[in-house]
Amino acid sequence: MVQFSATARLDASFAALSDATRRGVLEQLARAEASITDLAARFHMTLTGMKKHIQVLERAGLVVTEKIGRVRTCRLGAQGLADEAAWIAGYHQLWNARFDALDQVIAELKAQENLDEPERH
Amino acid sequence: MVQFSATARLDASFAALSDATRRGVLEQLARAEASITDLAARFHMTLTGMKKHIQVLERAGLVVTEKIGRVRTCRLGAQGLADEAAWIAGYHQLWNARFDALDQVIAELKAQENLDEPERH
């Protein structure tokens, strides 16, 4: 089993999520495990096409597969998307902090404006 | 301006997030706007390399750029990552529901097991 760094894992999982069919497969597997044949039929795709998508999801750790006889069954990997959610949440915090800082600058400019107003004696 | 469907937008934004440098650029721009030259220097990259990354982020709507004179300044787009966070949250709900369903099946199996125990008179 290949060990990825946290960064390489995020690269692989965000890349895996960048395709509507692969997102659909994850949603489907969250409902029930399925064979590659089932998934190919459901997503109107060739077996070869679906195999490629599953490989991308498998490499990202989002899906695990098991071959019993001639049937390869897919289910969700243990990893989930917690790290991806955490990255997006951290980014939102930075973003909000940026807009808060902007609000403060505007407030300071307004306060400055009031100070600059000619005093009335 | 090209209008994307919600699906195509998710494809583009998750693909944009699948590279550590591009995620770093977003984090950097959440702190302060910057020119492409600044970003290339900060991420130890050629100007051409950084321009390509910025184009990917721009196409995904995550970054906007403005050229004033010879300097192209980058800042965060208005879009943010709310849709991406929502997709991941929705997926987690499905996932949790699946594990809840599994818990229920186990509980029912256990209840069944108790019923099947020989009655003592």
Interface residues (C-beta under 8 A of the other chain):
Chain A: T7 L10 D11 A12 F14 A15 L17 S18 D19 A20 R23 L26 E27 A30 R31 A32 L76 G80 L81 E84 A85 W87 I88 A89 Y91 H92 L94 W95 A97 R98
Chain B: T7 L10 D11 A12 F14 A15 L17 S18 D19 A20 R23 L26 E27 A30 R31 A32 L76 G80 L81 E84 A85 W87 I88 A89 Y91 H92 L94 W95 A97 R98
